[in-house]
Amino acid sequence: MKPVHSHQTPLGLVEVYTEKPEFQFSHVKQTHSCLLVPNEVSRFGLIEGDGIIQHTKLDLPLGIKTADCMPILVVGKKGFTFLHAGWKGLANGILTQGVVQELEPYYAYIGPSIRQEHFEVTEEFYQHFPSYSHRFKRENGKHYFDLQNTAKDMLKRLNVAMTLEDSGLCTYHNKTFHSYRRDKNTERNWNILRSEHGK
């Protein structure tokens, strides 16, 4: 099985698979929360959380499932986190919480995820992001929210000099990827972070 997308980061490769890879990797039981689980307990996807945090070198690959939400890798001087961030996670501070700040982050990568032109929201949705009104767009009476640039705004609050990279790929528009908003099914994209020394 080959990845449908691959991106080089300072920590290793982020690869996207449209089926669960057969090689061994750590992952969590994702719950649209803000909980980041230490890698030591994130085996087999049994522990609930929305990301894995690690303070040692990357050994075993890590996995994050997404359908339209953002897979985000944040690398710092004191470790890294690989997490799943949808609008609920952003609104609840998954990127700006203390455990992320303590990593002293200097780099982040945002993987394939739904882009603003396809992420329609209600007018009531504005209340979840009162400080980010500039990340909304109104067009033909409809409202659209920019997840990626909101995430970048939040990451810059941690370190204004942070290097930010973005795949620029939309899971809804690009049919290579699974999209819940487009297909309304249970299929997921498996985002895998691994070292370049093999799986």
Disulfide bonds with the S-S distance in Angstrom:
none
